[in-house]
């Protein structure tokens, strides 16, 4: 179950005001989240990069590179994970549910690490941010979209959703939503499924982050222009944050 670091932060909403700013970069695949977050951390003093995604894509790539069976195994596992995240489908068994739940726990661990960094006084720029509003997509719960069969699968689904609900109760200071149309995103990520990208684009637009300031940025603009807009947003945020020191040098590290 969720550990004490998050509960300590959530105990009083005034705690949010005492922490360093927290910026979340969100958007569909192909919006440029990772590139933008790394750029911002390279130019904003006293900042640190935090990856809050699952990392399942990188793992899938490693599996695909295994000799002989890699490609077939990766397709098999991806199909099962896709079923578990699709409304109307059934979660394909407790093993798949356990794997997805463990990925959720990994995200929870990264989230707690991010909180510790923020508590230390360093501005955190998050690549992705967990949400509990839309299951199966855009960093939402992986086991709440499809139907759970069996007591173990149902238990894992409930516990995973509890993790996401608690993470979502800690709002970022600023959410930068990188908006891009599906075909532009697909042109940037041609190995992705267009229909899934279209769903993610729609989900991105529907997400809300109560307690956070949300700013829309057109990610279809040239990259340098997108970066300049985002940099200005964060520099304004820093200047408006009482007591936050930005005197340290920029630091790009990965919160795992």
Residue pairs with C-beta under 8 A, 6 or more apart in sequence:
1 159
1 162
2 108
2 162
2 163
2 166
3 112
5 112
5 115
5 116
6 111
6 112
6 115
6 166
6 167
6 170
8 15
9 15
9 16
9 19
9 115
9 119
9 170
10 166
10 169
10 170
16 170
16 171
16 173
16 211
19 118
19 119
20 46
20 118
20 119
20 120
20 121
20 122
20 123
20 124
20 241
20 244
21 123
21 124
21 173
21 174
21 234
21 237
21 238
21 241
21 244
22 114
22 118
22 123
22 124
22 126
22 172
22 173
22 174
23 40
23 123
23 124
23 125
23 126
23 172
23 173
23 174
23 175
23 176
23 234
23 237
24 126
24 128
24 129
24 172
24 174
24 175
24 176
24 209
24 212
25 33
25 36
25 37
25 40
25 125
25 126
25 127
25 128
25 129
25 176
25 178
25 230
26 33
26 128
26 129
26 138
26 139
26 175
26 176
26 177
26 178
26 204
26 207
27 33
27 177
27 178
27 179
27 180
27 204
27 219
28 138
28 180
28 182
28 185
28 197
28 200
28 201
28 203
28 204
29 185
29 189
29 192
29 197
29 200
30 180
30 184
30 185
30 186
30 187
30 188
30 189
30 192
30 197
31 178
31 179
31 180
31 185
31 204
31 219
32 178
32 180
32 188
32 219
32 223
32 226
33 127
33 128
33 178
34 51
34 127
35 223
36 176
36 178
36 226
36 227
36 230
37 49
37 125
37 126
37 127
38 49
38 127
38 252
39 227
39 230
39 231
40 47
40 125
40 227
40 230
40 231
40 234
41 47
41 48
41 49
41 125
41 250
41 251
41 252
42 250
42 252
43 231
43 250
44 123
44 125
44 231
44 234
44 235
44 238
44 246
44 250
45 246
45 247
45 248
45 249
45 250
46 121
46 122
46 123
46 244
46 245
46 246
46 247
46 248
46 250
46 251
47 122
47 123
47 124
47 125
47 234
47 250
47 251
48 117
48 122
48 123
48 124
48 125
48 251
48 252
48 253
48 255
49 125
49 127
49 252
49 253
49 254
49 255
50 110
50 113
50 114
50 117
50 124
50 125
50 126
50 127
50 254
50 255
51 110
51 126
51 127
51 128
51 254
51 255
51 256
52 107
52 110
52 111
52 114
52 126
52 127
52 128
52 129
52 130
52 139
52 255
53 107
53 127
53 128
53 139
54 103
54 104
54 106
54 107
54 139
54 142
55 103
55 106
56 81
56 103
60 74
60 77
60 78
63 70
63 73
63 74
63 77
64 70
64 71
64 74
66 73
80 92
80 96
81 96
81 99
81 100
81 142
83 89
83 90
83 91
83 92
83 96
83 146
84 91
84 92
84 96
84 97
84 100
84 136
84 142
84 143
84 145
84 146
85 135
85 136
85 137
85 142
85 145
85 146
86 136
86 145
86 146
87 135
87 136
87 145
87 146
88 146
88 147
89 145
89 146
89 147
90 146
90 147
90 148
90 149
91 97
91 143
91 146
91 147
91 148
91 149
91 153
91 157
93 150
93 153
94 150
94 152
94 153
94 156
97 143
97 148
97 152
97 153
97 156
97 157
98 156
100 142
100 143
100 156
100 160
101 142
101 143
101 156
101 157
101 159
101 160
103 142
104 141
104 142
104 143
104 160
104 163
104 164
105 163
107 130
107 163
107 167
108 163
108 167
110 255
110 256
111 130
111 167
113 255
113 256
114 124
114 126
114 255
115 170
117 124
117 255
118 124
121 244
121 245
122 248
122 251
123 234
123 238
123 244
123 246
124 255
125 234
126 172
128 139
129 139
129 172
129 175
129 209
130 139
130 140
130 164
130 167
130 168
131 138
131 139
131 140
131 164
131 168
131 207
131 209
132 140
132 141
132 161
132 164
132 165
132 167
132 168
133 140
133 168
133 206
133 207
133 208
134 140
134 203
134 206
134 207
135 141
135 142
135 143
135 144
135 145
135 161
136 142
136 144
136 145
136 146
137 145
137 199
137 200
137 203
138 200
138 203
138 204
138 207
140 164
141 157
141 160
141 161
141 163
141 164
142 160
143 153
143 156
143 157
143 160
143 161
144 157
144 160
144 161
148 154
148 156
148 157
171 209
171 210
171 211
171 212
172 209
172 212
173 212
173 213
173 237
173 241
174 212
174 213
174 214
174 215
174 233
174 234
174 237
175 209
175 212
175 213
175 214
175 215
176 215
176 217
176 230
176 233
177 204
177 207
177 214
177 215
177 216
177 217
178 217
178 219
178 226
179 204
179 205
179 216
179 217
179 218
179 219
179 220
180 201
180 218
180 219
180 220
181 201
181 220
182 194
182 197
182 198
182 201
183 194
184 220
185 192
185 197
185 201
186 192
186 194
186 197
189 197
208 214
215 233
217 226
217 229
217 230
217 233
218 226
219 226
221 229
238 244
238 246
